[in-house]
Amino acid sequence: MLPRLYAILDASSFPDHEVLFATAEELLAARVTLLQYRDKSGNARRMLEQARELRRRLGGSVKLIMNDRSDLCLAAGFDGVHVGQEDLSPVGVRKVIGERLWLGESTHNPEQVKEADRTSADYIAIGPVFSTMSKANPDPIIGLEGVRVARTLTRKPLVAIGGINRSNCLSVIEAGADSVAVISDLMREPRKSAEDFFRILG
């Protein structure tokens, strides 16, 4: 079962790695239990260093998901991988990470949700639900109706992503998502923000 809040740390949003780690520790203090580390820079050495440090600081009470990189997931001792439509296929990821680790897949329309439902993905992400600033070239906004449609197409846990904040997160859960993935609205006052989400989502 997914927690209501799926926190995402995007390395590009932080001025330096110490702020990244401090934010992660604040989220841990707020009892966040699912955290994705995302770094689109392509600098594998830095990604591995940061990932290993996150694992060290957060211990075993947080499930850590690596964005895109199955190899770095294993090297850093993470708990799973999240892939997009342009990344390694779920079948390819499973060959690297095995059956035990978590696998999540991003989708942006009903056809992709149906396809992901047929894979070994443990959960499916759908979005962007609302307008988002965290991606350079975001896919078309699907709105709450897109979440409702996705819910009818899969029984896998559904994670909604894209422009979700404390003011709209409850509507996303009510539309059928099991969990909300949040980036921007956890950046300022991470602990307080996460605690607010938990209070709103119950």
VOBA-1610 file (N, C-alpha, C; in pm, whole numbers, padded with zeros to 5 digits, always signed):
BEGIN
Met+00085-00120+00000Met+00000+00000+00000Met+00088+00125+00000Leu+00059+00215-00089Leu+00137+00338-00096Leu+00094+00437+00011Pro+00190+00512+00067Pro+00150+00622+00156Pro+00082+00732+00075Arg+00002+00814+00139Arg-00068+00921+00070Arg+00028+01021+00005Leu+00144+01043+00069Leu+00240+01141+00018Leu+00365+01071-00035Tyr+00396+01101-00160Tyr+00516+01049-00226Tyr+00605+01169-00255Ala+00706+01188-00173Ala+00794+01305-00186Ala+00898+01280-00294Ile+00925+01384-00374Ile+01029+01376-00477Ile+01132+01487-00454Leu+01257+01446-00446Leu+01367+01542-00436Leu+01432+01554-00572Asp+01420+01670-00633Asp+01480+01697-00763Asp+01610+01773-00740Ala+01722+01708-00771Ala+01854+01766-00741Ala+01872+01905-00802Ser+01809+01931-00916Ser+01825+02060-00983Ser+01760+02174-00906Ser+01675+02141-00809Ser+01605+02244-00732Ser+01686+02294-00613Phe+01801+02233-00587Phe+01878+02266-00467Phe+02008+02336-00502Pro+02042+02441-00427Pro+02166+02515-00455Pro+02291+02431-00431Asp+02287+02341-00335Asp+02399+02250-00311Asp+02349+02124-00242His+02437+02025-00235His+02393+01894-00185His+02358+01896-00037Glu+02418+01986+00041Glu+02384+01989+00184Glu+02239+02030+00206Val+02189+02121+00123Val+02048+02161+00134Val+01959+02044+00094Leu+02000+01969-00007Leu+01928+01850-00048Leu+01917+01751+00069Phe+02030+01724+00134Phe+02030+01628+00244Phe+01949+01679+00363Ala+01962+01808+00391Ala+01887+01866+00503Ala+01736+01857+00479Thr+01697+01880+00352Thr+01555+01869+00317Thr+01507+01726+00337Ala+01588+01630+00294Ala+01552+01489+00312Ala+01535+01456+00460Glu+01623+01509+00544Glu+01613+01481+00687Glu+01490+01546+00749Glu+01453+01664+00698Glu+01329+01729+00744Glu+01207+01645+00707Leu+01209+01589+00587Leu+01098+01504+00544Leu+01091+01377+00628Leu+01206+01323+00662Leu+01211+01207+00751Leu+01150+01241+00886Ala+01182+01359+00937Ala+01128+01403+01067Ala+00976+01417+01062Ala+00923+01446+00942Ala+00777+01458+00926Ala+00712+01322+00902Arg+00795+01216+00903Arg+00748+01077+00885Arg+00709+01044+00741Val+00776+01109+00648Val+00765+01067+00508Val+00828+00929+00496Thr+00760+00837+00427Thr+00810+00700+00417Thr+00841+00656+00274Leu+00814+00745+00177Leu+00842+00713+00036Leu+00902+00836-00030Leu+01024+00821-00082Leu+01099+00935-00134Leu+01171+00896-00262Gln+01151+00977-00365Gln+01221+00954-00492Gln+01332+01057-00509Tyr+01448+01009-00551Tyr+01560+01096-00582Tyr+01570+01107-00734Arg+01568+01232-00782Arg+01568+01258-00926Arg+01680+01356-00962Asp+01759+01317-01060Asp+01866+01405-01108Asp+01879+01381-01258Lys+01839+01479-01337Lys+01838+01466-01483Lys+01967+01515-01547Ser+02068+01549-01465Ser+02190+01609-01519Ser+02274+01508-01599Gly+02259+01381-01567Gly+02339+01281-01635Gly+02475+01257-01572Asn+02504+01324-01462Asn+02632+01306-01393Asn+02620+01186-01298Ala+02653+01068-01348Ala+02631+00944-01272Ala+02712+00939-01143Arg+02834+00990-01146Arg+02917+00985-01026Arg+02855+01067-00914Arg+02811+01188-00947Arg+02749+01272-00845Arg+02617+01211-00796Met+02540+01157-00890Met+02413+01094-00851Met+02436+00980-00753Leu+02537+00899-00779Leu+02564+00785-00692Leu+02610+00833-00555Glu+02696+00933-00552Glu+02742+00987-00423Glu+02625+01040-00341Gln+02538+01119-00407Gln+02424+01176-00335Gln+02327+01067-00291Ala+02304+00970-00378Ala+02211+00862-00345Ala+02261+00782-00226Arg+02389+00750-00224Arg+02445+00674-00111Arg+02437+00754+00019Glu+02457+00885+00008Glu+02448+00968+00128Glu+02304+00977+00178Leu+02208+00983+00086Leu+02067+00981+00126Leu+02035+00850+00198Arg+02082+00739+00144Arg+02058+00610+00207Arg+02117+00607+00348Arg+02239+00661+00360Arg+02307+00662+00490Arg+02232+00746+00592Arg+02189+00864+00550Arg+02124+00957+00644Arg+01982+00916+00681Leu+01912+00855+00587Leu+01770+00825+00611Leu+01748+00686+00668Gly+01849+00601+00659Gly+01835+00467+00716Gly+01729+00385+00646Gly+01670+00294+00719Gly+01576+00201+00658Gly+01430+00237+00674Ser+01401+00351+00735Ser+01260+00385+00760Ser+01194+00455+00642Val+01273+00488+00540Val+01219+00551+00419Val+01247+00462+00300Lys+01144+00435+00219Lys+01164+00360+00095Lys+01218+00458-00009Leu+01338+00432-00059Leu+01403+00523-00153Leu+01392+00470-00296Ile+01344+00557-00384Ile+01324+00522-00524Ile+01418+00606-00611Met+01489+00540-00700Met+01580+00610-00792Met+01506+00639-00922Asn+01513+00761-00968Asn+01453+00796-01096Asn+01542+00749-01210Asp+01484+00675-01302Asp+01547+00632-01428Asp+01655+00524-01419Arg+01748+00538-01326Arg+01872+00460-01332Arg+01869+00332-01247Ser+01842+00221-01314Ser+01839+00091-01246Ser+01974+00055-01186Asp+02082+00086-01261Asp+02217+00053-01213Asp+02251+00128-01085Leu+02215+00257-01081Leu+02245+00337-00962Leu+02156+00298-00844Cys+02036+00253-00874Cys+01948+00202-00769Cys+02016+00090-00694Leu+02071-00005-00767Leu+02139-00118-00704Leu+02266-00074-00633Ala+02344+00012-00699Ala+02472+00055-00641Ala+02455+00135-00512Ala+02343+00206-00501Ala+02320+00291-00383Ala+02238+00219-00276Gly+02194+00098-00305Gly+02113+00026-00207Gly+01973+00082-00193Phe+01917+00133-00304Phe+01781+00187-00301Phe+01678+00074-00306Asp+01553+00112-00288Asp+01444+00015-00277Asp+01364-00002-00406Gly+01394+00080-00507Gly+01319+00068-00631Gly+01360+00171-00734Val+01299+00160-00852Val+01328+00248-00965Val+01197+00302-01021His+01200+00428-01065His+01085+00484-01134His+01129+00524-01275Val+01056+00477-01375Val+01094+00506-01514Val+00983+00582-01587Gly+01026+00660-01685Gly+00933+00733-01770Gly+00913+00660-01901Gln+00838+00721-01989Gln+00806+00659-02118Gln+00929+00647-02209Glu+01029+00734-02188Glu+01147+00731-02275Glu+01262+00653-02214Asp+01242+00597-02096Asp+01350+00527-02027Asp+01347+00378-02061Leu+01432+00303-01995Leu+01435+00158-02010Leu+01297+00100-01982Ser+01257+00002-02060Ser+01123-00058-02044Ser+01113-00131-01911Pro+00991-00148-01858Pro+00973-00224-01734Pro+01037-00363-01741Val+01027-00428-01856Val+01089-00560-01872Val+01240-00548-01858Gly+01297-00447-01922Gly+01441-00424-01912Gly+01485-00391-01770Val+01406-00311-01700Val+01437-00274-01562Val+01437-00398-01473Arg+01336-00483-01490Arg+01325-00604-01408Arg+01448-00694-01425Lys+01503-00696-01546Lys+01622-00778-01570Lys+01740-00728-01487Val+01739-00598-01458Val+01848-00539-01380Val+01821-00550-01230Ile+01700-00514-01187Ile+01673-00502-01042Ile+01611-00627-00981Gly+01565-00722-01064Gly+01501-00841-01010Gly+01356-00815-00972Glu+01297-00912-00908Glu+01154-00906-00875Glu+01127-00838-00741Arg+01226-00832-00654Arg+01201-00786-00516Arg+01184-00635-00504Leu+01263-00558-00581Leu+01259-00413-00568Leu+01137-00354-00638Trp+01098-00236-00592Trp+00981-00169-00648Trp+01012-00113-00787Leu+00907-00112-00870Leu+00916-00052-01003Leu+00792+00034-01025Gly+00815+00161-01056Gly+00706+00251-01090Gly+00723+00302-01232Glu+00611+00332-01297Glu+00618+00381-01435Glu+00530+00503-01453Ser+00582+00605-01519Ser+00506+00726-01550Ser+00419+00706-01673Thr+00296+00757-01666Thr+00205+00754-01782Thr+00139+00891-01796His+00091+00919-01917His+00035+01052-01944His-00098+01048-02017Asn-00146+00928-02050Asn-00274+00917-02120Asn-00330+00776-02098Pro-00456+00754-02132Pro-00518+00623-02107Pro-00445+00506-02172Glu-00394+00525-02293Glu-00324+00416-02361Glu-00200+00372-02284Gln-00128+00470-02234Gln-00007+00437-02157Gln-00043+00371-02024Val-00153+00412-01963Val-00197+00348-01838Val-00229+00201-01864Lys-00302+00174-01972Lys-00336+00035-02007Lys-00211-00048-02030Glu-00115+00012-02099Glu+00010-00059-02126Glu+00085-00089-01996Ala+00094+00011-01909Ala+00165-00007-01781Ala+00095-00109-01692Asp-00036-00117-01705Asp-00113-00212-01625Asp-00075-00356-01660Arg-00028-00377-01782Arg+00008-00512-01826Arg+00153-00549-01790Thr+00227-00455-01736Thr+00367-00481-01699Thr+00377-00525-01554Ser+00500-00546-01509Ser+00524-00585-01370Ser+00541-00464-01278Ala+00505-00345-01327Ala+00516-00224-01243Ala+00434-00241-01115Asp+00492-00199-01004Asp+00422-00208-00875Asp+00322-00095-00856Tyr+00348+00017-00920Tyr+00254+00128-00918Tyr+00265+00205-01048Ile+00160+00282-01078Ile+00157+00362-01201Ile+00139+00508-01162Ala+00223+00594-01219Ala+00208+00738-01198Ala+00134+00797-01317Ile+00042+00890-01291Ile-00035+00955-01397Ile-00025+01106-01381Gly-00003+01177-01493Gly+00008+01321-01485Gly+00061+01379-01617Pro+00084+01510-01620Pro+00064+01604-01509Pro-00084+01637-01487Val-00125+01634-01360Val-00264+01664-01327Val-00291+01813-01345Phe-00197+01893-01294Phe-00209+02039-01306Phe-00081+02093-01372Ser-00079+02221-01397Ser+00038+02285-01455Ser+00157+02270-01361Thr+00273+02237-01417Thr+00391+02212-01335Thr+00513+02287-01388Met+00601+02326-01296Met+00724+02396-01333Met+00846+02305-01322Ser+00827+02182-01277Ser+00942+02097-01246Ser+00993+02018-01366Lys+00928+02034-01481Lys+00976+01967-01603Lys+00994+02069-01714Ala+01101+02051-01791Ala+01131+02147-01899Ala+01026+02140-02009Asn+00986+02019-02046Asn+00886+02000-02152Asn+00775+01907-02104Pro+00685+01959-02021Pro+00582+01873-01963Pro+00482+01822-02068Asp+00424+01707-02039Asp+00318+01653-02124Asp+00191+01734-02102Pro+00090+01718-02190Pro-00035+01793-02173Pro-00103+01763-02039Ile-00161+01866-01980Ile-00229+01852-01852Ile-00351+01761-01868Ile-00368+01667-01774Ile-00480+01573-01782Ile-00597+01612-01692Gly-00570+01697-01590Gly-00678+01738-01500Gly-00727+01624-01412Leu-00824+01655-01328Leu-00880+01554-01238Leu-00953+01445-01316Glu-01010+01483-01430Glu-01079+01383-01512Glu-00982+01276-01562Gly-00859+01318-01593Gly-00757+01222-01635Gly-00725+01122-01525Val-00726+01168-01400Val-00704+01078-01286Val-00821+00980-01275Arg-00942+01031-01290Arg-01062+00945-01281Arg-01058+00836-01388Val-01022+00875-01510Val-01015+00777-01619Val-00907+00672-01589Ala-00789+00717-01544Ala-00680+00625-01513Ala-00724+00524-01406Arg-00802+00572-01310Arg-00846+00484-01201Arg-00933+00369-01253Thr-01008+00394-01359Thr-01094+00290-01415Thr-01016+00186-01496Leu-00890+00219-01529Leu-00813+00134-01620Leu-00713+00042-01551Thr-00695+00059-01420Thr-00597-00024-01350Thr-00638-00043-01205Arg-00599-00158-01151Arg-00617-00184-01009Arg-00486-00168-00935Lys-00380-00136-01008Lys-00252-00110-00943Lys-00260+00021-00866Pro-00178+00039-00763Pro-00173+00168-00694Pro-00143+00281-00793Leu-00215+00392-00776Leu-00207+00504-00870Leu-00150+00627-00800Val-00042+00678-00856Val+00023+00799-00803Val-00005+00914-00898Ala-00064+01021-00848Ala-00087+01141-00930Ala+00030+01236-00912Ile+00070+01300-01023Ile+00184+01391-01018Ile+00160+01511-01109Gly+00222+01622-01075Gly+00216+01741-01159Gly+00137+01854-01099Gly+00207+01951-01043Gly+00141+02071-00990Gly+00056+02048-00867Ile+00080+01940-00796Ile-00003+01909-00678Ile+00054+01979-00556Asn-00036+02047-00484Asn+00003+02120-00363Asn-00100+02098-00254Arg-00080+02167-00141Arg-00170+02146-00027Arg-00313+02191-00056Ser-00330+02283-00147Ser-00465+02335-00173Ser-00546+02246-00267Asn-00477+02162-00346Asn-00553+02079-00441Asn-00536+01929-00421Cys-00453+01888-00325Cys-00418+01746-00313Cys-00538+01658-00277Leu-00629+01709-00194Leu-00742+01627-00153Leu-00831+01593-00272Ser-00848+01690-00364Ser-00931+01666-00482Ser-00872+01556-00570Val-00741+01543-00568Val-00674+01442-00648Val-00698+01302-00590Ile-00690+01293-00458Ile-00719+01165-00391Ile-00867+01128-00413Glu-00954+01227-00403Glu-01097+01201-00423Glu-01127+01158-00567Ala-01041+01198-00661Ala-01059+01158-00801Ala-01013+01014-00827Gly-00946+00953-00727Gly-00910+00813-00741Gly-00764+00778-00721Ala-00678+00879-00701Ala-00537+00848-00678Ala-00517+00791-00538Asp-00422+00700-00526Asp-00387+00644-00395Asp-00285+00732-00324Ser-00206+00804-00404Ser-00096+00881-00349Ser-00073+01003-00437Val-00017+01110-00376Val+00018+01229-00454Val+00170+01248-00448Ala+00230+01266-00565Ala+00373+01295-00573Ala+00391+01446-00573Val+00478+01493-00485Val+00494+01638-00467Val+00642+01675-00471Ile+00671+01780-00545Ile+00808+01832-00553Ile+00813+01973-00494Ser+00754+02070-00567Ser+00770+02212-00534Ser+00714+02249-00397Asp+00597+02195-00362Asp+00533+02238-00238Asp+00595+02175-00113Leu+00703+02101-00130Leu+00778+02050-00015Leu+00911+02122+00002Met+00941+02215-00087Met+01072+02278-00087Met+01093+02376+00029Arg+00995+02462+00051Arg+01005+02557+00161Arg+00945+02494+00286Glu+01016+02502+00396Glu+00971+02441+00521Glu+00926+02296+00499Pro+01018+02210+00459Pro+00983+02073+00421Pro+00905+01997+00529Arg+00950+02008+00653Arg+00882+01932+00759Arg+00739+01980+00777Lys+00722+02111+00787Lys+00587+02166+00807Lys+00497+02132+00687Ser+00552+02147+00567Ser+00474+02119+00446Ser+00427+01975+00444Ala+00519+01882+00472Ala+00483+01739+00472Ala+00379+01710+00578Glu+00396+01768+00696Glu+00298+01746+00802Glu+00161+01801+00763Asp+00160+01913+00693Asp+00034+01968+00642Asp-00034+01870+00547Phe+00044+01813+00456Phe-00011+01715+00361Phe-00074+01598+00435Phe-00002+01546+00533Phe-00054+01430+00608Phe-00183+01465+00681Arg-00189+01587+00734Arg-00310+01629+00806Arg-00429+01643+00709Ile-00402+01700+00592Ile-00509+01720+00491Ile-00557+01587+00436Leu-00464+01497+00410Leu-00498+01372+00342Leu-00542+01262+00438Gly-00516+01281+00566Gly-00566+01187+00667Gly-00497+01053+00668
//
